[in-house]
Amino acid sequence: MASGPLRLARRLLHLWVRLRLFPEHAAALGIDPARPVCYVLFEDWLSDRLVLHEAVARAGLPPADRPLEVAGCRLASAEFALSPGWRPFRRARALYGSPARLARLIACLAADPAADVQIVPVTVLWGRAPRQQDGVLRALLAESWQRRQPLGHWLAVLLHGRQTHVHFGVPYSLRALLTDIAEPTRATKKAVRVLRAHFRLQRERFIGPDISHRHTQVEALLATPMVRAAIEAEAAQHGILLDAARARARRHAVAIASDFSYAVTRAGEIFLTWLWTRLFDGVEVRNLDVLLRVAPGQSVVYLPCHRSHVDYLLMSYVIYRAGLVPPHIAAGDNLDLPVLGRILRGGGAFFLRRSFKGDPLYATVFAEYLHYLLAQGFPVEYFIEGGRSRDGRLLPPKAGLLAMTIQSFLRWHERPLVFVPVYLGYEKLPEGPSFVAELAGRPKRRESWLGLLSSLRLLRRHFGRVYVNFGAPLPLSDWLDAQRPDWRVAPPTGEAQRALVAAIATELSGRIGAAALVNPVNLVALALLATPEVSAEESVLARQIEHLAALVADAHLAAPSRGEDCIATALRLAAVRRSETADGARIVADAMEAALLAYFRNNVLHLFVLPALIARLLIDRGAFADSRWPAALEAMLAPLRDRLCWHLSDANLPAALEDSLARLAARGLIEREDDVWHPPAREAPAYAALGWLANILAPELRALPEPH
């Protein structure tokens, strides 16, 4: 019988706790009333024991808190836990060892072959599934695979006590489990394995599979042949014991690996939904069907451009809201701050150093971890540019992670792999002022909690709309087939592999650029920065913005058709200012505003290269025959390709040229007589608009030679 304090605790707990029993009718369990019953919980928490006592009473089952007599042995109660509750400095053997009460039961059964006991596993879940939570703290404290410490556990009881689920498992005959094993110690270990498997399956059923690699995969990672060889090399190189080298490898693995949690992911969705409504006018997602067309069974590697720290959150949010598994994200270890790092790991982040040089053991552990993710089919995300772009241009691709991805695929390609380029665009950037300061020479500030807290002031500002556009996927096997048909039988190595990596990096960077979306602030920046004083009459500026909008395909345009609307957006976001003069309203920008506008101009400048070069040639030369365009443009494009991440291949250039000429002609900016193109008359407003367009590329063209 339960003691007085235990009965009191049970009554107090159930003033708050509301139980739901599964199954609702105890008869469904098939418990034999003629045989003793013993209940087993997964962990030894007082709250779980009290819930068990109440649940069996309500279900009409044999009590758990009364003494149990089996084969002449007497136990203080008919319950035990498979694992102890939280203990400071507890060792793994305490977590995974055999419960003393189970060992005693088995010893008693061994002494009496006629005796038996029914073991009923009971799963207590505090709260509903994470996807159903409606608050960040509730979601964070919902059931997950992570072991809780006392504070977290009792907070979960407080927050989720009114939605407590108790699942009774089908009883196991302990005698039947031990039929083939006479030795009690081995029989106990078998019973523990069976019960652990039961609890694992129960948790998978109700909260999803355990994909917390930090807890389940580190040891497997250290056991791979590549890592074992690196550990041996580390020990030999530094003259240390093998165990010390292995401990160093384990520290690397723990520092790298994610700790994915459904609860953190759901809490993140709730928090970000609130955050986006505070910071942005909305998140516009395009070509989401690209993801839905990627066949199941393929590994997906997302490659977004890198503009802001918001990128990490935005990508996971959009993908999760689409009903897909959020990616595991490669993040710099500068973000692995106390508390924040743990939250990011829970959302799927895995961390890497900026450089692997001088530490081959670390490089091997990281490469093996990435290979594991890809081989298991987990989606992965990393930024091919490496760091955030400070000037708004796509940075030249860095091939480190891309090379590891290709090496992983060449090594094991049973699961297809597809790259998905993603363009992320902002109308106003949270880090904008700090980027301008860094370009002016201020050292980059290290990420810290102080910096994070200071960024809370951004919640008082507004940043317009955010744009996410999924570009054309690139199946890696198809690309390798086209580049090197024999790659399956003779995988490229050395210089040949490096050449392949460089080629695909250029291709993927181009695909990110090809997915660019032009927003209102991009158009205002393009037009206004092409003026000498960064100032223009509002009505004339609006007309020029409309010219620019008409020069890009609808697939690239995410701006209103009226220039006045684009200017209104830029004014609302304080990207520019209106100045009233005697001649009418003018749109102007000071030095800081102009520097920020340059960032947004550079985001999409590559989409306007062809029409701007055409305008430049016609303004400078006066007329141009059809036959002269290819050579003249190629001479000017060659030095611009890398700087602007030019996304058109030589094969596609003629079609793009024809399209640009047609769009310019439709706007009345150029004219054609026979096979010769020429600008409008100098006194015509269209001539001034064409010159304005030509000035868009002025900063890029100043150092280029005159075309012949």
Salt bridges, closest charged atoms under 4 A:
ASP32 OD2 - ARG35 NE 3.30
GLU43 OE2 - ARG147 NH1 2.65
GLU54 OE1 - ARG10 NE 3.08
GLU54 OE2 - ARG58 NE 3.02
ASP65 OD2 - ARG10 NH1 3.91
GLU69 OE2 - ARG74 NH1 2.92
GLU79 OE2 - ARG49 NE 3.70
GLU79 OE1 - HIS53 NE2 2.94
ASP116 OD2 - ARG35 NH1 2.61
GLU143 OE2 - ARG148 NH1 3.83
GLU143 OE1 - ARG203 NH2 2.94
GLU204 OE2 - ARG200 NE 3.58
ASP210 OD2 - ARG200 NH1 3.99
GLU219 OE1 - ARG246 NH2 3.13
GLU219 OE2 - ARG250 NE 2.90
GLU234 OE2 - HIS238 NE2 3.53
GLU234 OE2 - ARG248 NH1 2.63
ASP259 OD2 - HIS215 NE2 3.88
GLU269 OE1 - ARG266 NH1 2.33
GLU269 OE2 - ARG321 NH1 3.09
ASP281 OD1 - HIS462 NE2 2.48
ASP281 OD2 - ARG572 NH1 2.89
GLU284 OE2 - ARG286 NE 2.91
GLU284 OE1 - ARG465 NH2 3.76
ASP289 OD2 - ARG293 NH1 2.55
ASP311 OD2 - HIS306 ND1 2.91
ASP336 OD2 - ARG345 NH2 2.82
ASP359 OD2 - HIS252 NE2 3.53
ASP359 OD2 - ARG353 NH1 2.92
GLU368 OE2 - ARG411 NH1 2.55
ASP391 OD2 - ARG393 NH1 3.09
GLU431 OE2 - ARG388 NH1 3.26
GLU438 OE1 - ARG390 NE 2.62
GLU447 OE2 - HIS309 NE2 3.15
GLU447 OE2 - ARG388 NH2 3.65
GLU447 OE2 - LYS444 NZ 3.35
ASP481 OD1 - ARG488 NH1 2.71
ASP486 OD1 - ARG484 NE 3.43
GLU495 OE1 - ARG498 NH2 3.14
GLU507 OE2 - ARG511 NE 2.75
GLU538 OE1 - ARG578 NE 2.95
GLU546 OE1 - ARG543 NH1 3.66
GLU564 OE1 - ARG562 NH2 3.69
ASP565 OD1 - ARG562 NH1 2.93
GLU593 OE1 - ARG577 NE 3.27
ASP620 OD1 - ARG616 NH2 3.24
ASP626 OD2 - ARG672 NH2 2.38
GLU634 OE1 - ARG641 NH2 3.07
ASP650 OD1 - ARG641 NH2 2.95
ASP659 OD2 - ARG663 NE 2.91
GLU671 OE1 - HIS678 ND1 3.87
GLU673 OE2 - HIS678 NE2 3.49
GLU700 OE2 - ARG393 NH2 2.35
GLU700 OE1 - ARG643 NE 2.48
